[in-house]
Amino acid sequence: MIEIERKFLVKSMHFVDNAVSSTKIIQGFLNTHPERTVRIRIKEEKGFLTVKGKSNETGTTRFEWETEIAHIDAQKLLQLCEKGVLEKTRYLVPFEGHNFEVDVFDGENKGLILAEIELTTESELFQKPHWLGEEVTGDIKYYNSQLSKQPFNTW
């Protein structure tokens, strides 16, 4: 139930050439308190409820619990979410023994492309593809819960 990840800006769309899948995602937040977030997500025809705890000092590690819920329940719960439902397409991009999840945002966050890599330890080494840009791990403005309240296009 511990998530260890690092987050980066993406410099170009070159990752698409190596993507093995893409998935449309719609998500909203029932709660965006700094100590915890409660997210509702629809990925294609599946619904998910996720609770995330506060990140550690570096922003790489936090508690995460997720369970699948009925698609219809997720649709209903999205209507109860705080303002700012996010829409994005997630690409799964394998690279040198790791998987990068690259999110291309739509709507008020259009133009923002973020990549995340999940790790087994904070000190785990990994190769960076040429399309990976500046690291933004721990920068709260790039958290999805914050992008729902202060979209990229308002910066």
Secondary structure, 3 states (H helix, E strand, C coil): CEEEEEEEEECCHHHHHHCCEEEEEEEEEEECCCCEEEEEEEECCEEEEEEEECCCCCCCEEEEEEEEECHHHHHHHHCCCCCCCEEEEEEEEEECCEEEEEEEECHHHCCCEEEEEECCCCCCCCCCCCCEEEECCCCHHHCHHHHCCCCHHHC
